[in-house]
Amino acid sequence: MTPFLKWAGGKRWFVHQYSHLFPTKFNRYIEPFLGSGSVYFHVKPKRALLGDSNPDLVNTYNGIKNDWRSIESLLNHHQLRHSDDHYYSVRDDELPTDPIERAARMIYLNRTCFNGIYRVNLNGKFNVPRGTKNNILLKDDNFEATALLLKRADIVLDDFEALINKAKKDDFVFADPPYTVRHNNNGFIKYNEKLFSWSDQERLARSLIKARSRGAIILSTNANHESLRELYENKGFNFLDISRYSSISASSSSRKRFEELVILTHPQDRSK
């Protein structure tokens, strides 16, 4: 199932190349940094707890879950009116008070803004310029199937620690936080450094260590940096070095491969 949002740091590439790392048996799936939900839509668990600290994102998922037909109808309306004037009017006007209209706005802007970036200014207003894509409704959209899958999940606006603290024995926690360590000119740091600090990285590590001690299955992706390894060393985790191609840069010449770190509780060969 294809995610309906594009998100900086999304894990579609990870699903394509490393899905053998996901456990095949677990109780509840927990994802505290939801983003585009690539892993969730691939795993398609029977029970899930999904969360994020971004209110627009959480509202959008709940909107699709509860009333996908109205959102699809509103996206048709945006498609008919799409232009520079319409884009900037939707972007700059006051946020709709109706949660379904607000969800449709989020999807419209996500699909037509530059590179699908979610960025807000100091006043919390979305400020990404219009991009080059003009298709609001896509061939692989299946909002009905997406809604049916999301009905298996509780989708909440909350801090990552609160969600991870709910993990019990044999629950599967997938944690993909913002990459805040400066390494290899990481292209995502400029979007996330004010949102996720090093103290948050330490807090995340403590939460995952505690969840592991309760018997949860952990798979976390992060920056491949020694300071991050040190947070998890000798705590019952395995490490796997991987690489991914970053396309977030506006210049094709500066789009490079970056090393990433997978932190997981289960031996790699057990998941293949």
N, C-alpha and C positions, 0 to 999 in steps of 0.2 A: 504494500500500500504506500503510495507516494505522499509525503508530507505536503500540506496545502500552503505552508509558509516557507519562505527562504529566510535563513538566519545566519548572521556572522558567527563562524565557528561551528556551523551545523555539521552533523555527523553522517551525512549520506555516504561520503567516501569511506568512512569507517565501517558502515554496514556492508558496503560492497566488498571490502577487502578483508575484514576481520570478524565477520559474523560467527566464525567458528569459536570465538572466545566467549560467546554468550552461553550461560548454562541452559541446559535443555529441560531441567526440572527445578521448579521453585514454587513457593506459595504465592505471595503477592509481589508485584513489580512496583518499585518506588523510584521516581525520577524527580529530584529536587531542583534541577536547572532545566526546565522543559524545552525552551527554545522552539525549534521546528519539530521536535519529537521524533527524529528519524529512527532512533533505536526502538522507541515504543511502537511505532507503526510497523516496524519489521518484526518485532517479537510477538506482537498481538496477544498480550497476556489475558488470562481470564479475569484477573483482578488487579487493580492498579491504584496507586496513589501518586498523582501528578501535581507538581507545584512549581511556582516561580514567584519572584518578587516583583515582576512587571505586571501591573494591574491591567493594562490593555491586552497583554498576551493571555492572561488567565481568563479575562472576559471573553476574548475571541474563542478560545477553546470551549468554554461553557456555552457560548452562543451557538456554535456548530452542534454541540451535543444536544441542546434543547430545542433549537428551531432552525435547522439548516435550510429549510425551504424558503423562509423569509430572507435569510442572508443571501441565498442564491438569486432571489428575485431582485434584491437591492444591488447586487453585483452586476446584474443585467442592466439595471438603470445606470450604474456608473460606466459600464461599457459603452452605452449609447451616447453618453455626454462627455466621454473622456477627451480631454484637450489640455493645453497648458492652463487655460483659465480655470477649468474644472478642477484639475489636480491641485492648484495652489489655493483655490477656494476651499476645497475639502481639507487640505492640510492646515490652513491658517485660520479657518473659522472656529468658533467655539465648539468644543466636543459635544456630540449628541448626548442627550440625557438618557435616551433609550438604549439599553445594552445591546440589542440586536443591531440597531443602526451603527452603534459604535464598533461592533465586531466587523460589520461589512466595511466600514471606513478603514479599519486596520488592515484587512485583507487587500482592499483596493490600493492603499498606499504602499503596502509591502510589495505588491506585484508591479507597480509602476514607478517606484522611486529608484534612485541610483543604487544599483547593485543589491537591492533588497536589504539595505542597512537600516537598522533601528537605532536612531540617535535623537536625543532631545537636548535642548539648550538648558541654560541655568534655571530657566523658569519652568522646566519640565515640558516644553512644547516640542513636538516632533518637527525637525527642521531640515530634513534631507531633501535635496532638489529632485525634480522629475528626472527619471532615467529614460532609456531609449525603448523600453518594452511597452507595448500598447495592448496586449491581450490580458484581459481581466479574468475571463473564464477560459480555462485551459482544457485541452483534450483529455488529460488524465485526471481531471477533477471527478471525484465521486463523493460528494458531501454526504450522501445518504449512508454509504458504507463507513465513512469516517465517523459519522454521528453514532452509528450502531456500535462501533468499537469504543468510542469515548464513553458510552453509557456503562461500560464495565469499570469505569474509573471515577474516583473522587478527584476533582480538580480544584485546587485551593491556592489562594494568594497567601504565601507565608514564606518565612525565612527557611533556608535549606536545613538548618540544624533541627528545627521543629519537625520536619518531614523525616529526616534520617533517624531521629530519636524514636520514631514509630516502628522502625524496622525490627522484626522479630526473627526467630530461628527460621532459616530456609527462605526468608524473603530475599529478593534480588534487588540490590540498590545499584542503579547506574547513575554516577555523578560526573557531570561534564561542566566544571565551573569555568568562569572567565580565566584566561591565562595571564596572570599578572606579573610573572617574573620576566625581566627583560633578558631575552636570549635570542640570538640569531635574528635580530631586528624584527621581532615578532609583530606582525601586522595588526593584531587584535588589541594590543596594549592601549592604543590611543582611545579605543572605544570603551574600555573596561576599567582602566586603572582607578577612576574615581568611584567606581561602583563596587569593587571587590579588592580589598587591601590584603597585604601580607598577613595581617592578623586574622582576616577571614580565611586565608589558606590554612593557618594554624588551627583555627576553630573547626574547619572542615575536616582536617586530619584527625583531630580528637573525636569528632562525631563518628567518622568512619571506623576508627579503631574501636570505639565503644560498640558500634553496631556489629563489628566482626566478633567481638567478645560475646555477644548475645547469640551468635550463630548465623548472622546474615551473610549472604553471598555478596561480595563487593566487586564492582568493576568501575574504575574511575580513570578518566583521561585527564592529562594535565601537561604543563610545560616540562620538557626534558631538561631538568636543571638539578644540579647536585643538592641545592638547598631544599628542593621538594622531596628528593629521594630520602634525605635525612629525616624528614617528618614521618616517614613510613618504615624506615629500616628497622629490622628486628622486632616488628610488630605483627608478624604473621602474614605479610603480603609478598607477592611475587611481582617482578618488574619486567616489562617488555618494551623495548625501544621500537618505535615505528616512525614513519614520516608521512606527511601529507603535503599536497600542493595548495598554496594559498592564492585565491583569486580576488582577494578583497582590495588589492591595490588598484588605483586608477590607471597606472602605467603598466603595460604588459611586460616591460623590461624589468620591473621590480617585483614581479610575481615569481616567487621561488618556492622550493620545498623546505619545510621546517620539520625539525625533529619533535616528536611528542613522546610522552611517557604513558604507558598503561599500567595502572596499579590494580592488582586483582588478588583475590583470596584463593582462588582455585588454580591448581597447576594447569599450565597451558595445554598439555597433551591430553588432559581429561576432558577438554571441551571440544576436541576435534572429532 
